Structures are given as C-alpha cells and as structure tokens.
Amino acid sequence: MMKNHKLFGAIACSVIALTISSCGKEDKTERFPEGTSMIKMMDEDNGGTTLGNSNVYMTSSGNFKSNNLPILDCGKKSGIGDIGLPDFTNMAPEVAVIPGHGYVICDSDNVKEFPSRKKAIREDALVYRVYVDSWIQTDGKNVGANVYFLLGSPLERGQMPEMDSDLGTLAFDLVSHKSNSISVKLPSEDIEVIINDKTPLACSTKGKTLTLTLTNAPMSYETGTWSLSIRSGRVYTKATVAIEL
C-alpha cells in the first residue's frame, strides 16, 4: 500500500505560496509548468520554512534535510520542467542547496529494485520536483532561498497501466496450439517484468511494446489471476492477468 498519506497530502504552506503558470520556454522545455509554486524558503535559524506539506527544511549550513524522505540532487537545470526522474541510486536525507540545481524528493517506500539492479518508482507515487532559483541574503549572509516546486506524478497519466489494473485474459487454443496475446504500450524501451515462474505466462518486447502470451496450455492449478510487476525506465506498476483453460 502506498504511503503518500504520511507526508504528501494536499499542499498547505504556512508561508505565502505563489502559484504560477509557465514562465516561458528554454530549448522547448516549459521551465515552470502549470501548478508550480514558489516559496521563500528560510533556513532553520530564520523561520524554518518547510517545503510544501513535507518535512523537508533548510539547515543553517545551507542544506536541504529531511528526517525520512530521500532527496536527490539532479544537477544543473533550467527549471521544474527540466527535471526528469533520477535513477534513485544516490538517495540521501541531506544534500547541499545550490542555486540553479534541480532536486527530486520522494518516499523511499515507493521505490523498488528489480532483478537487473535498476530501481524505479511506483506509477501512482507522488514526487516533489524542486528548483532553487537564488539565495536570500541578510547582511551578506545566506538565510534562505527562493525555491520553486511542483508536487505530482512521476509520469503523465495514461503512459503506463495504473497500479493494480487488469490487463486482460489469456487462453490457450488446443486446436491451433497458440494463445491469444495482450500488448501493453509503455513509455520506455527499457522494460523489465517480474513474473511468477510457476505459470506458463511469457513476455516479449519490441520497442516500447510489451506482449504477454501463454507458452503452453495451462494446468488447472495454473489458471486464475496472476500478478506481475512491470518496469519501464524509472517507473513501475503492478498489474494482473487472468489465465483460463
């Protein structure tokens, strides 16, 4: 069960948050998509502003810090729209605040490691994308930063099957010795599937399409509903397939 309710409820800032629309484009990238907010994020010695409805704050030494949320520095970016998903390998509870850099903040419980050792985040998880614009200074000392952030899904809806969705039914034709197939369109050619090896369910990929079939007629104990995990790039989902005689 996803644990977004712990930290990612509706955004409710105790500071003034200015919701903005696009601030122009750079290299065809929308720097600040609709829904982006801007806050003056003061450090722990000057008000201790937290980011959105999370517990991420800025330390007096100029770091983003959280008690339980991993923070990933994505390097130099042009804005929120330029921040893609990281590989989730260098997650840390505290990272340096650097103007011009983009960050991703998520719940580590929503990140899964696959047999390939690649990690991906749940399709239905909530992710903070954060962009640091500039420092806020008092008497020449950094006391905070002007920060843009957007809380949303890892991908646009519809790019992957929704979590726990039903992909369809597979049945084996004893006359033609073939089964029907189920094809699933995915956002990336980097596809990985975890299937229970006690079923005749098999998968193949071509480009961004995953195809599921049956290798042979199922035994009675192999029928029913089976679950599988599907990773496409840095996002994954769980789905079910029904197998019939």
N, C-alpha and C positions, 0 to 999 in steps of 0.2 A: 504494500500500500504506500502510495506516495506520501511524503511528509511535508508538503509545501505549507500545510496549515501551521506548522511550527513558527515559520519566520516570514512567509511570503503572502500575507493577507493583502487586502486592498491597501494601496499606498496611502499612508496617513502621516504626513510630516508635521512636526511641531514647528517647523520653520516655514517661511514663505517659499512655495514651490511654483515656479512659473512654467506652465505647460506651453510648449511651443510647437509650431509646425516646422516644416522644412526651412532651413536657413541657407538654401542654395545647394548647389551640387559641385563636387570636385571630382574630376575624372569619372563623371556619370554616377558617382556614388552620392546618395542622399545623406548628407552629413548628419542631420538630426531628423529622423523620421517622425511622423505624427505620433504623439503620445510621449515624446521625450520631455523630461523635466529638468530644470536647472536649480541647484541649491548652492547657497554659500555655506560650505561645509567647514565649520570651525573645529579646531583641534580640541582635545580633552581639557586643556587649560583655559580655553576661551569659549566655553559653551557646550562643547562635546556633542556637536550635531551628529546624528546617525543617518545612514543612508536609507531613504525610503522607510519601509516598515521592517528593516533588518536590524541586526545589532552591530553592523559594521560602522566603525568610527575612525577618526584620525588621531593618532597619538601625538604627543608634544614633540616627538622627534621626526614627525612628518611621514608616518606610515599608515596605510590602511590596515585595520586589525579587526578580527572577529574572534569570538570565543569558540565558535563551532562551524563557521562557514569557510570553505576554502576560497581563496582569492587567487586569480591567475592574471599575471601581467602579460598582455598580448603585444606589448611593444608600441612603437610609434604608430599612431593612427590619425586620420583626418577628422574623425567624429564618430558618433554612435553607429551610423550606417556602415562604417568601415570595419567594424569589429565582428569577425567571424567566430566560429566555435574553436577553442583550443583543443589540443589532444588530451587534456586532462591528466597529464603525467607530472606536472610540476605544481601541484596544488599546495598552497601554504596558507596558514592562518594570519600571516602578516607580511605585507610587501610594501616597498617604497612608493610614495606618491610622487609621480613625475609628470609635470605638465606636458601635454601632447601625447601621452600614452593612453591606451585603452585597456580595460580590465573586464574580466568575466567573473561573476560571483554566483555560486550555485550551492545546492545542498548535496553533500558528498553521498548521501544515501541514494541519490538518483543517478549515480554514475556506476556503470557495470563494466567489468573487464571480461573480454571474450577470450576464447582459447588462443587466438592469434596474439594475445597480449595487448591488443588495441582496446582502448576504452571509449565508451560512448555514453551519452546522457539520454534519459527517458524522453520519448516523444512528447509526453504531456507534462514535463517538468517546467518550472519557472526559473528564468535566468535573468540576472541583472547584467546589463551591458553598461559600462561606466566609462566616461571620458573626462579626463582632467584638463580643463582649459588653461587655468593660470593660478598662481598663488594669490592669496590675500595677505597683505602685509600691514603691520602696525609698527611704526618706528624702525622700519628696515628689517623687521623680524617676521618670518612666515608664521602666521597664526591660523591659517586655513587655506581652502582652495575653492575656486569656482568649478563646480562639478556638474556635468550633465549625466543623466542616467535614464535607462528605459528598462522596465520590467516586462518580460514577455516570454513567449515560447521559443524553443531552440530553432524551430523551423516554421515557415508559414503553414497554416492548416491545409491538409489535403496532400502534402508532399509524401507522407508516409501513412500506412494504415494506423488508425487510432489504437491506443493501448487497449488490449483485451478484445479486439474486434474479431469477428468471424470472417475468415477468408473464403469459405465455401465448403463444398463436399466433393470428395474424390471416391470414385467407384471403379472397379476393375471389370472389364468386359471379357468373359471367358471365351467368347467366340473369336474376337479379334486379338485376344491376349494383350490388350492395351487398356490403359486407364484414361479417363479424361484428364485435363490439366488445369491448373489455376495459375494465372500470370499476375504478378504484382509489380506495378511501376514504383521505382524508388528514386530518391534524389541523387544518388551517387553510384558509380560503378564499383566502388569498394564495398562489396556485400559479403556478409558472413551470417550463417544461420546455425543455430543450435537446435538439433532435432533429437528426440529420444531414439536411440539406436535399436529399440525393440519394436519398431514399426517398419512397414515396407515403404514409408514415405521417403521420397528422394527429392533433391532440389538441384537445379542447374541455373546458371546465369548467362545472360547475353546483354552486354551493355548495362543499362540501368534496370533491366527486367529480370525478376526472379520467377522461375517457373517451378511449380510443385507437381509431382506425379506419384504414382504407385509403381514400384518395381515388379510387383507380382500380386496375385490375388491374396487379399488379407485373410488370415485365420480369424476365426470368430472372436478370439481374445484380443485381436489387433484392431477390431472395429471400435467405433466410438469417437469421442472428441479428444484430440491431442493438441498440446500447446507447443509453440516454438518461439524462440527469440530471434529477431531479425535486426542485424546492424547494417546501416547504410551510412558510410562515412563516420561521422562522430555522433550520430543519433541512433537510438534503437527503439524497438517496440516489441510487444508481446502479442501474439495472435493465436487463434485456434483454427484447426482444420478438422472436419468430420470425415471419417473413413467408413465406407459402407461396403457390404458384400455385393 
